[in-house]
Structure formats: structure tokens, C-alpha cells
Amino acid sequence: MGWRVLGWGWIVMAAGLSLARAEDRPPNIVLILADDLGCNDVGYNGRTSWKTPNLDRLAGQGMTARRGYAAAAVCCPSRAALLTGKSTIHCGVTKNNDDIPSGQTTIAEALKARGYATALFGKWHHGTPRVKGGSYVHPMDQGFDNFFGFTDATHAWEKFPTDLWEGRAKVAVTGHADDLFTDRGVAFIEANRARPFFLYLPLTSTHFNIEAPEEEVALHKGHFPEDKPERPIRATYAAMVTRLDRNVGRVLEALERAKLTNDTIVMFTSDHGATFETGNQGASVFHDSNAPFRGGKRTLWEGGLRVPFLVRWPNHVAAGSVSDQVQYSIDLFPTFLAASGAKDAPNDLDGVSLLPVWTKGEALPERTLFWEWRSEGGNQLAAMRGDEKLVITNGGKPELFDVKTDPAERQTLSALRPAKLKRLGEDLKAWLATEIQP
């Protein structure tokens, strides 16, 4: 067999990659992304009407960020920003039907360049091709060695699809989508135990179609009043969350079987808050999924942006730790890159490495975070520095909130803190002026 030595001291064999010394191996990275999951949907944040033991265990073994934020309040921009480490106006994805420009670098590409095996099993939300008659950007063109899942948003509503993409070809499937994605994730872990890997598992729960396996729904029937008992929407929503939790547990068990628990960063978050839109059929309203926050998906109040956000990395992140530092999904790119051993991140990233927070409990430098949602008839802008957050909705009067003392954003402080209002307004204007034209 042919051997070759790479610059970082690993020995690569034609049949696969093995490591010269175990201590030289960078951590594996598993990123599990829920879809439309609210902060109040998980047990470790206080949910009692159903149980999420695997997520609770993950939180108990790692760090929970009380102030974890998504990069956007709707799917495609949020996912693109997470994958590129750039805000929506800098990665070229501001609308839900935008495609990531092919020139953008993803986490997968950056880690693949460092010798990681990479895989995406789940929802890849592509947009409209940027060139008339052209094709959309495929995940395997942006750093993922393996892909199995959805490529378009409407198809990703299906919890029981009849076909999915296997690489670049469609294949017939049967079963629950998230179960199928988790099956692939478990197999990927087992197949790559001898080399560093990045597994991105963007599951579909609890997005849009309120559907779950019958045996999961049966666990919750009768626990909630239903408008139509023959269609137990509220019980089914609970089943979607508990099935999500069950699949998280399967990933954790796969790491344990492979003896990789201590060598793996497991990150869990959601692409934004829970939705109150038509497809949800009132389930998140009944369950108050974003409590205690105001708003939800497609809004820039805390309910749309603040999300479950937790990480486990044994011997590096203190078990049971809780952070009040602002942590942002855009930060995951530079964080994972730093954890892989890279000395420098690309200088055009908007995020910062969270390793000082995760591993040492240090405070990050003060910074301003920005959000925009100017599509589908919406015109919303927000900027936050520390605990103070500016929100402008549909061209209305700017409002200033203290999200620490008033997380529900009920009381505007615009008249009481005019200097802060002005400062954030100026920061927001300057940020908007940096928008790229993809």
C-alpha cells in the first residue's frame, strides 16, 4: 500500500487514514441541529410535560449557554451563516430561497483541509441557482464527503419521505426521516473511529408537518387536551421532540461504543426559535415553546433568535457548567477550526472562537451582534451589545430592551437610555453598509 506523510504529522494509507500518535489526533466534531425547536421545548430548560433525558444528560456533562443565539430567524439564512461563520449580509444568504454562493467556504471545507472526514445527513436547504439555467450548490461541492438527505425546503417538510438524495442521486426510502439520518450518522461514526471526523446532523424536527412515528405519539396521547382527538397535534408535537431526543441519545451511544466520547465535541442547537405559523397548527402556541421570550421564527425578538445551545467535550468543558456569555451560531466555525488545531482562522469571519468560554470560563471581548430579516414582506433589524438590544420592526420606531432584566422585551427603554439607543442605531447602519452583493 502507498503511504504518504502530510504536513501535520499524520500518516495516510491508501485504504484510509490512521494516526501516528493518539495524542496528536484533533477532536471529532458532531454538530446536531434541530429545526424550529424552542428554548422551552427541552427538559434542561424547564420543560416538564415531556422528558428529554438525552439532551438533559448532554447538558449535565457539558456547558449550557443561557444566551445562545441563532444567526437568523429563518432556516436558510441561519444555516448558511452557521456553515460559513459569517452574518447573513456577508455570506450572501439573506432570503429563505437564496443559495450559498459557491465561493463561500464552509466549516466542512475548512475541516476537510485539515484531514477530517466530513458528512451531512439531514436537511441541506438550497436556494435558487444564481445563474439562470444553472444548478444549485450541492453539499458535496462545499466540503462534505458524504451526503444523505433533503436538498430543498418543501421536501424537508416530509417526516416520512419516499425518496432522499444519496450523494448526487435520488434513492427510494421508507421510515422516519430523522431516524434514517441518525442511522447514517451512527454508521459514519463507526466507520471513521480511526480518524478525525466532522458529522453535521441537521434533523427535521420540529419543523412544519406535525408528524412522528406512531409508537412515539402513543407515549403522549391523552396528556394534552386536543381540538380534534382523532388528530392529536399537541401530543404529536411532543412526540417530535422526544423522538429528536431519542436520536440524540443514539449518537451519544455510538460515540460510547466506539470509545470516542472523550475525544469528541458534541454541539447541539436549533436554527432559530419555534414557529407560530400555519404549518405548526398551533402546537407551539399551546406548548408555549419559546417561553419566556417574545416572538418566534421570522421575528427578531428573543423568541425567534434565542435557542437551545449546549456543548460537551469531556476533560475540556466542565460538566454541568452554565454560561451567561453571549454565544452565537456564527461562532461555531472559528471555534471548531481552533479546536482542530488551526492557528489562524480566515480573517473575513464574523464569529469568534468560543474555546476560551468553553474551556476556561473566560469572558469574550465586548462586541455587537446584528440580525436582519428583510424578506417575505418583513422588514426587521436588530443589534445587541451586552444586555441591551435594539429592535426595529417594519420601519417603525426603534425600541431598546434590556434582555437580561426584561427577557420578554415588554418594556422599551428608548427614552431612558437615548445614548445607548443612538450608539446601537449607528452600529446597525454601519453594519448594513457592509452588505456584499453575491
Secondary structure, DSSP 8 states (H G I E B T S, - for coil): --EEE-TTS-EEETTEEE-S-GGG---EEEEEEESS--GGGSGGGT--SS--HHHHHHHHHSEEEEEEE-S-SSHHHHHHHHHHTS-HHHHT--STT----TTS--HHHHHHTTT-EEEEEEE------SSTT-----GGGTT-SEEEEE-STTGGG-SS-SEEEETTEEEE--S-HHHHHHHHHHHHHHHTTTS-EEEEEE--TTSSS----HHHHHTTTTSS--SSTTS-HHHHHHHHHHHHHHHHHHHHHHHHHTT-GGGEEEEEEESS----SGGGTTHHHHHTTTTTSS--TT--SHHHHB--EEEE-TTTS-TTEEEEEEEEGGGHHHHHHHHTT-S---TT-S----HHHHHH-------EEEEEE--TT--EEEEEETTEEEEEETT---EEEETTT-TT--S--TTT-HHHHHHHHHHHHHHHTT----
